[in-house]
Amino acid sequence: MWEESIILLPPAIKLVFLSATIPNASEFAQWVADLKRLPCHVVSTDFRPTPLQHFLFPQGAKGLYLVRRPAPPPEQRCGAMGSVER
């Protein structure tokens, strides 16, 4: 459905796409560039100003439950964890 929205937009509409999770940004940008016959630039970074955390709010619960903590920066990881990730 979102593809049709992009395809059917009038040429005068300028597009900006924001996503923190798109795994194929270059491929998507190439598709947009080919479709609109205009350049499409990808700007990306691995920097996350706010740590990603996952919470649950079960039905009937009285609060949030943290289910996944962000990974510590590499310099704070223990040796065992560092060797597993390599």
N, CA, C and O atoms as CSV, one atom per row, in Angstrom:
chain,resi,resn,atom,element,x,y,z
A,1,MET,N,N,0.818,-1.189,0.000
A,1,MET,CA,C,0.000,0.000,0.000
A,1,MET,C,C,0.865,1.258,0.000
A,1,MET,O,O,0.582,2.191,-0.751
A,2,TRP,N,N,1.914,1.305,0.827
A,2,TRP,CA,C,2.746,2.510,0.853
A,2,TRP,C,C,3.482,2.699,-0.461
A,2,TRP,O,O,3.776,3.829,-0.853
A,3,GLU,N,N,3.783,1.592,-1.152
A,3,GLU,CA,C,4.447,1.715,-2.451
A,3,GLU,C,C,3.560,2.478,-3.431
A,3,GLU,O,O,4.039,3.342,-4.165
A,4,GLU,N,N,2.263,2.156,-3.441
A,4,GLU,CA,C,1.324,2.838,-4.334
A,4,GLU,C,C,1.250,4.322,-4.020
A,4,GLU,O,O,1.151,5.146,-4.929
A,5,SER,N,N,1.297,4.667,-2.738
A,5,SER,CA,C,1.264,6.084,-2.348
A,5,SER,C,C,2.446,6.835,-2.932
A,5,SER,O,O,2.294,7.952,-3.427
A,6,ILE,N,N,3.622,6.227,-2.877
A,6,ILE,CA,C,4.825,6.862,-3.426
A,6,ILE,C,C,4.730,6.932,-4.948
A,6,ILE,O,O,5.046,7.960,-5.547
A,7,ILE,N,N,4.298,5.849,-5.565
A,7,ILE,CA,C,4.201,5.793,-7.029
A,7,ILE,C,C,3.227,6.839,-7.561
A,7,ILE,O,O,3.504,7.468,-8.582
A,8,LEU,N,N,2.097,7.039,-6.893
A,8,LEU,CA,C,1.043,7.916,-7.401
A,8,LEU,C,C,1.196,9.387,-7.019
A,8,LEU,O,O,0.390,10.217,-7.439
A,9,LEU,N,N,2.210,9.719,-6.237
A,9,LEU,CA,C,2.400,11.125,-5.877
A,9,LEU,C,C,2.728,11.968,-7.101
A,9,LEU,O,O,3.469,11.515,-7.975
A,10,PRO,N,N,2.196,13.177,-7.184
A,10,PRO,CA,C,2.545,14.069,-8.295
A,10,PRO,C,C,4.039,14.409,-8.255
A,10,PRO,O,O,4.634,14.433,-7.178
A,11,PRO,N,N,4.642,14.670,-9.400
A,11,PRO,CA,C,6.073,14.967,-9.465
A,11,PRO,C,C,6.497,16.179,-8.629
A,11,PRO,O,O,7.649,16.252,-8.201
A,12,ALA,N,N,5.597,17.119,-8.393
A,12,ALA,CA,C,5.956,18.330,-7.634
A,12,ALA,C,C,6.152,18.058,-6.143
A,12,ALA,O,O,6.725,18.891,-5.440
A,13,ILE,N,N,5.694,16.924,-5.654
A,13,ILE,CA,C,5.823,16.586,-4.226
A,13,ILE,C,C,7.245,16.114,-3.947
A,13,ILE,O,O,7.741,15.189,-4.589
A,14,LYS,N,N,7.894,16.762,-2.983
A,14,LYS,CA,C,9.242,16.368,-2.557
A,14,LYS,C,C,9.118,15.358,-1.428
A,14,LYS,O,O,8.211,15.459,-0.602
A,15,LEU,N,N,10.012,14.395,-1.383
A,15,LEU,CA,C,9.931,13.313,-0.415
A,15,LEU,C,C,11.118,13.305,0.538
A,15,LEU,O,O,12.256,13.552,0.137
A,16,VAL,N,N,10.838,13.021,1.794
A,16,VAL,CA,C,11.863,12.786,2.814
A,16,VAL,C,C,11.421,11.549,3.577
A,16,VAL,O,O,10.297,11.495,4.076
A,17,PHE,N,N,12.294,10.557,3.672
A,17,PHE,CA,C,11.976,9.320,4.382
A,17,PHE,C,C,12.857,9.232,5.616
A,17,PHE,O,O,14.069,9.437,5.536
A,18,LEU,N,N,12.259,8.930,6.743
A,18,LEU,CA,C,12.993,8.771,7.986
A,18,LEU,C,C,12.708,7.383,8.543
A,18,LEU,O,O,11.551,6.976,8.650
A,19,SER,N,N,13.759,6.662,8.894
A,19,SER,CA,C,13.577,5.351,9.497
A,19,SER,C,C,14.802,4.998,10.314
A,19,SER,O,O,15.935,5.229,9.889
A,20,ALA,N,N,14.573,4.448,11.463
A,20,ALA,CA,C,15.684,4.005,12.295
A,20,ALA,C,C,15.981,2.534,12.081
A,20,ALA,O,O,16.943,2.011,12.644
A,21,THR,N,N,15.183,1.866,11.287
A,21,THR,CA,C,15.317,0.412,11.206
A,21,THR,C,C,15.366,-0.163,9.797
A,21,THR,O,O,15.348,-1.386,9.656
A,22,ILE,N,N,15.427,0.634,8.773
A,22,ILE,CA,C,15.384,0.089,7.418
A,22,ILE,C,C,16.712,-0.610,7.089
A,22,ILE,O,O,17.766,0.025,7.100
A,23,PRO,N,N,16.660,-1.909,6.799
A,23,PRO,CA,C,17.899,-2.649,6.544
A,23,PRO,C,C,18.438,-2.464,5.123
A,23,PRO,O,O,19.625,-2.685,4.885
A,24,ASN,N,N,17.598,-2.070,4.195
A,24,ASN,CA,C,18.008,-1.969,2.792
A,24,ASN,C,C,17.824,-0.537,2.275
A,24,ASN,O,O,17.183,-0.317,1.247
A,25,ALA,N,N,18.382,0.416,2.988
A,25,ALA,CA,C,18.183,1.829,2.646
A,25,ALA,C,C,18.683,2.153,1.242
A,25,ALA,O,O,18.018,2.885,0.509
A,26,SER,N,N,19.832,1.627,0.858
A,26,SER,CA,C,20.379,1.923,-0.480
A,26,SER,C,C,19.484,1.368,-1.583
A,26,SER,O,O,19.251,2.031,-2.594
A,27,GLU,N,N,18.993,0.165,-1.389
A,27,GLU,CA,C,18.093,-0.449,-2.374
A,27,GLU,C,C,16.786,0.347,-2.485
A,27,GLU,O,O,16.286,0.579,-3.586
A,28,PHE,N,N,16.245,0.758,-1.348
A,28,PHE,CA,C,15.018,1.562,-1.348
A,28,PHE,C,C,15.256,2.901,-2.045
A,28,PHE,O,O,14.430,3.342,-2.844
A,29,ALA,N,N,16.385,3.547,-1.743
A,29,ALA,CA,C,16.710,4.830,-2.371
A,29,ALA,C,C,16.849,4.677,-3.882
A,29,ALA,O,O,16.411,5.546,-4.636
A,30,GLN,N,N,17.454,3.583,-4.327
A,30,GLN,CA,C,17.595,3.351,-5.769
A,30,GLN,C,C,16.228,3.173,-6.424
A,30,GLN,O,O,15.998,3.667,-7.527
A,31,TRP,N,N,15.326,2.471,-5.751
A,31,TRP,CA,C,13.967,2.284,-6.279
A,31,TRP,C,C,13.265,3.636,-6.421
A,31,TRP,O,O,12.646,3.907,-7.450
A,32,VAL,N,N,13.359,4.484,-5.395
A,32,VAL,CA,C,12.736,5.811,-5.450
A,32,VAL,C,C,13.370,6.656,-6.559
A,32,VAL,O,O,12.665,7.332,-7.309
A,33,ALA,N,N,14.696,6.615,-6.659
A,33,ALA,CA,C,15.390,7.396,-7.693
A,33,ALA,C,C,14.969,6.955,-9.094
A,33,ALA,O,O,14.731,7.791,-9.965
A,34,ASP,N,N,14.877,5.639,-9.310
A,34,ASP,CA,C,14.449,5.127,-10.613
A,34,ASP,C,C,13.000,5.506,-10.896
A,34,ASP,O,O,12.660,5.888,-12.016
A,35,LEU,N,N,12.168,5.403,-9.902
A,35,LEU,CA,C,10.747,5.695,-10.056
A,35,LEU,C,C,10.502,7.170,-10.367
A,35,LEU,O,O,9.762,7.500,-11.294
A,36,LYS,N,N,11.119,8.046,-9.598
A,36,LYS,CA,C,10.890,9.484,-9.730
A,36,LYS,C,C,11.855,10.163,-10.695
A,36,LYS,O,O,11.692,11.340,-11.016
A,37,ARG,N,N,12.860,9.421,-11.157
A,37,ARG,CA,C,13.882,9.958,-12.076
A,37,ARG,C,C,14.564,11.194,-11.498
A,37,ARG,O,O,14.813,12.186,-12.183
A,38,LEU,N,N,14.857,11.081,-10.189
A,38,LEU,CA,C,15.559,12.131,-9.454
A,38,LEU,C,C,16.550,11.474,-8.510
A,38,LEU,O,O,16.372,10.317,-8.130
A,39,PRO,N,N,17.598,12.203,-8.127
A,39,PRO,CA,C,18.525,11.612,-7.155
A,39,PRO,C,C,17.847,11.412,-5.801
A,39,PRO,O,O,16.977,12.188,-5.404
A,40,CYS,N,N,18.253,10.379,-5.118
A,40,CYS,CA,C,17.750,10.091,-3.766
A,40,CYS,C,C,18.973,9.769,-2.918
A,40,CYS,O,O,19.672,8.793,-3.192
A,41,HIS,N,N,19.235,10.551,-1.918
A,41,HIS,CA,C,20.437,10.417,-1.098
A,41,HIS,C,C,20.116,9.699,0.212
A,41,HIS,O,O,19.080,9.946,0.830
A,42,VAL,N,N,21.015,8.809,0.625
A,42,VAL,CA,C,20.876,8.100,1.898
A,42,VAL,C,C,21.884,8.697,2.874
A,42,VAL,O,O,23.079,8.761,2.587
A,43,VAL,N,N,21.395,9.125,4.010
A,43,VAL,CA,C,22.239,9.610,5.103
A,43,VAL,C,C,21.996,8.666,6.266
A,43,VAL,O,O,20.862,8.523,6.724
A,44,SER,N,N,23.050,8.022,6.747
A,44,SER,CA,C,22.850,7.062,7.823
A,44,SER,C,C,23.941,7.186,8.879
A,44,SER,O,O,25.010,7.747,8.638
A,45,THR,N,N,23.640,6.651,10.041
A,45,THR,CA,C,24.584,6.635,11.148
A,45,THR,C,C,24.244,5.473,12.065
A,45,THR,O,O,23.092,5.046,12.140
A,46,ASP,N,N,25.243,4.967,12.755
A,46,ASP,CA,C,25.025,3.937,13.763
A,46,ASP,C,C,24.783,4.558,15.135
A,46,ASP,O,O,24.442,3.853,16.085
A,47,PHE,N,N,24.958,5.867,15.242
A,47,PHE,CA,C,24.780,6.560,16.510
A,47,PHE,C,C,23.301,6.565,16.895
A,47,PHE,O,O,22.450,6.940,16.089
A,48,ARG,N,N,23.002,6.157,18.107
A,48,ARG,CA,C,21.627,6.160,18.617
A,48,ARG,C,C,21.609,7.047,19.856
A,48,ARG,O,O,22.102,6.636,20.906
A,49,PRO,N,N,21.049,8.260,19.760
A,49,PRO,CA,C,21.073,9.182,20.893
A,49,PRO,C,C,20.250,8.687,22.083
A,49,PRO,O,O,20.518,9.065,23.224
A,50,THR,N,N,19.265,7.856,21.822
A,50,THR,CA,C,18.447,7.281,22.886
A,50,THR,C,C,18.553,5.765,22.792
A,50,THR,O,O,18.268,5.194,21.739
A,51,PRO,N,N,18.958,5.104,23.869
A,51,PRO,CA,C,19.096,3.643,23.811
A,51,PRO,C,C,17.767,2.969,23.475
A,51,PRO,O,O,16.703,3.386,23.935
A,52,LEU,N,N,17.857,1.927,22.669
A,52,LEU,CA,C,16.670,1.153,22.316
A,52,LEU,C,C,16.354,0.199,23.458
A,52,LEU,O,O,17.201,-0.600,23.857
A,53,GLN,N,N,15.149,0.282,23.979
A,53,GLN,CA,C,14.698,-0.599,25.049
A,53,GLN,C,C,13.338,-1.164,24.675
A,53,GLN,O,O,12.544,-0.498,24.009
A,54,HIS,N,N,13.073,-2.382,25.100
A,54,HIS,CA,C,11.807,-3.042,24.804
A,54,HIS,C,C,11.022,-3.217,26.101
A,54,HIS,O,O,11.558,-3.702,27.097
A,55,PHE,N,N,9.769,-2.826,26.083
A,55,PHE,CA,C,8.900,-2.933,27.247
A,55,PHE,C,C,7.634,-3.698,26.885
A,55,PHE,O,O,7.215,-3.724,25.728
A,56,LEU,N,N,7.037,-4.317,27.888
A,56,LEU,CA,C,5.724,-4.939,27.756
A,56,LEU,C,C,4.748,-4.235,28.687
A,56,LEU,O,O,5.118,-3.799,29.778
A,57,PHE,N,N,3.520,-4.130,28.255
A,57,PHE,CA,C,2.445,-3.619,29.103
A,57,PHE,C,C,1.326,-4.644,29.033
A,57,PHE,O,O,0.388,-4.494,28.249
A,58,PRO,N,N,1.425,-5.703,29.866
A,58,PRO,CA,C,0.419,-6.767,29.794
A,58,PRO,C,C,-0.965,-6.264,30.184
A,58,PRO,O,O,-1.104,-5.381,31.030
A,59,GLN,N,N,-1.980,-6.837,29.558
A,59,GLN,CA,C,-3.354,-6.470,29.876
A,59,GLN,C,C,-3.603,-6.733,31.362
A,59,GLN,O,O,-3.273,-7.804,31.871
A,60,GLY,N,N,-4.172,-5.776,32.038
A,60,GLY,CA,C,-4.466,-5.897,33.448
A,60,GLY,C,C,-3.293,-5.563,34.358
A,60,GLY,O,O,-3.443,-5.568,35.580
A,61,ALA,N,N,-2.144,-5.277,33.792
A,61,ALA,CA,C,-0.957,-4.951,34.596
A,61,ALA,C,C,-1.049,-3.526,35.104
A,61,ALA,O,O,-1.868,-2.730,34.645
A,62,LYS,N,N,-0.196,-3.228,36.054
A,62,LYS,CA,C,-0.181,-1.880,36.626
A,62,LYS,C,C,1.109,-1.149,36.280
A,62,LYS,O,O,1.568,-0.297,37.041
A,63,GLY,N,N,1.677,-1.471,35.167
A,63,GLY,CA,C,2.886,-0.774,34.782
A,63,GLY,C,C,3.598,-1.447,33.618
A,63,GLY,O,O,3.133,-2.447,33.071
A,64,LEU,N,N,4.738,-0.873,33.258
A,64,LEU,CA,C,5.578,-1.390,32.180
A,64,LEU,C,C,6.601,-2.356,32.735
A,64,LEU,O,O,7.034,-2.221,33.880
A,65,TYR,N,N,6.989,-3.331,31.929
A,65,TYR,CA,C,8.016,-4.290,32.297
A,65,TYR,C,C,9.115,-4.260,31.247
A,65,TYR,O,O,8.866,-4.521,30.069
A,66,LEU,N,N,10.329,-3.941,31.676
A,66,LEU,CA,C,11.472,-3.926,30.769
A,66,LEU,C,C,11.832,-5.360,30.413
A,66,LEU,O,O,12.083,-6.171,31.304
A,67,VAL,N,N,11.861,-5.686,29.125
A,67,VAL,CA,C,12.162,-7.050,28.703
A,67,VAL,C,C,13.500,-7.166,27.992
A,67,VAL,O,O,13.993,-8.277,27.796
A,68,ARG,N,N,14.094,-6.056,27.606
A,68,ARG,CA,C,15.396,-6.112,26.940
A,68,ARG,C,C,16.125,-4.807,27.184
A,68,ARG,O,O,15.606,-3.728,26.899
A,69,ARG,N,N,17.330,-4.917,27.714
A,69,ARG,CA,C,18.149,-3.741,27.960
A,69,ARG,C,C,19.069,-3.506,26.757
A,69,ARG,O,O,19.413,-4.456,26.054
A,70,PRO,N,N,19.470,-2.260,26.513
A,70,PRO,CA,C,20.420,-2.003,25.428
A,70,PRO,C,C,21.776,-2.610,25.769
A,70,PRO,O,O,22.137,-2.729,26.940
A,71,ALA,N,N,22.517,-2.989,24.745
A,71,ALA,CA,C,23.864,-3.532,24.936
A,71,ALA,C,C,24.788,-2.429,25.423
A,71,ALA,O,O,24.672,-1.289,24.975
A,72,PRO,N,N,25.703,-2.745,26.329
A,72,PRO,CA,C,26.658,-1.724,26.770
A,72,PRO,C,C,27.634,-1.391,25.651
A,72,PRO,O,O,27.833,-2.203,24.747
A,73,PRO,N,N,28.246,-0.210,25.696
A,73,PRO,CA,C,29.237,0.119,24.673
A,73,PRO,C,C,30.398,-0.870,24.721
A,73,PRO,O,O,30.650,-1.457,25.773
A,74,PRO,N,N,31.113,-1.071,23.608
A,74,PRO,CA,C,32.183,-2.077,23.542
A,74,PRO,C,C,33.212,-1.951,24.663
A,74,PRO,O,O,33.692,-2.963,25.172
A,75,GLU,N,N,33.553,-0.737,25.050
A,75,GLU,CA,C,34.584,-0.566,26.072
A,75,GLU,C,C,34.122,-1.017,27.455
A,75,GLU,O,O,34.948,-1.198,28.350
A,76,GLN,N,N,32.810,-1.201,27.643
A,76,GLN,CA,C,32.279,-1.632,28.935
A,76,GLN,C,C,31.888,-3.108,28.957
A,76,GLN,O,O,31.413,-3.609,29.976
A,77,ARG,N,N,32.084,-3.798,27.849
A,77,ARG,CA,C,31.721,-5.223,27.794
A,77,ARG,C,C,32.813,-6.070,28.415
A,77,ARG,O,O,33.995,-5.734,28.335
A,78,CYS,N,N,32.416,-7.164,29.030
A,78,CYS,CA,C,33.421,-8.062,29.599
A,78,CYS,C,C,34.090,-8.847,28.488
A,78,CYS,O,O,33.568,-8.924,27.376
A,79,GLY,N,N,35.239,-9.427,28.780
A,79,GLY,CA,C,36.009,-10.165,27.764
A,79,GLY,C,C,35.230,-11.302,27.147
A,79,GLY,O,O,35.328,-11.526,25.941
A,80,ALA,N,N,34.451,-12.035,27.945
A,80,ALA,CA,C,33.705,-13.168,27.408
A,80,ALA,C,C,32.680,-12.707,26.373
A,80,ALA,O,O,32.553,-13.321,25.314
A,81,MET,N,N,31.956,-11.641,26.670
A,81,MET,CA,C,30.955,-11.135,25.741
A,81,MET,C,C,31.619,-10.660,24.466
A,81,MET,O,O,31.114,-10.904,23.370
A,82,GLY,N,N,32.758,-9.975,24.602
A,82,GLY,CA,C,33.466,-9.486,23.420
A,82,GLY,C,C,33.897,-10.612,22.506
A,82,GLY,O,O,33.848,-10.468,21.285
A,83,SER,N,N,34.318,-11.731,23.074
A,83,SER,CA,C,34.770,-12.839,22.237
A,83,SER,C,C,33.593,-13.539,21.559
A,83,SER,O,O,33.747,-14.082,20.465
A,84,VAL,N,N,32.424,-13.533,22.193
A,84,VAL,CA,C,31.246,-14.140,21.588
A,84,VAL,C,C,30.789,-13.336,20.389
A,84,VAL,O,O,30.352,-13.917,19.395
A,85,GLU,N,N,30.873,-12.036,20.450
A,85,GLU,CA,C,30.361,-11.169,19.384
A,85,GLU,C,C,31.284,-11.087,18.181
A,85,GLU,O,O,30.848,-10.657,17.113
A,86,ARG,N,N,32.505,-11.471,18.311
A,86,ARG,CA,C,33.434,-11.332,17.180
A,86,ARG,C,C,33.235,-12.352,16.116
A,86,ARG,O,O,33.950,-12.346,15.114
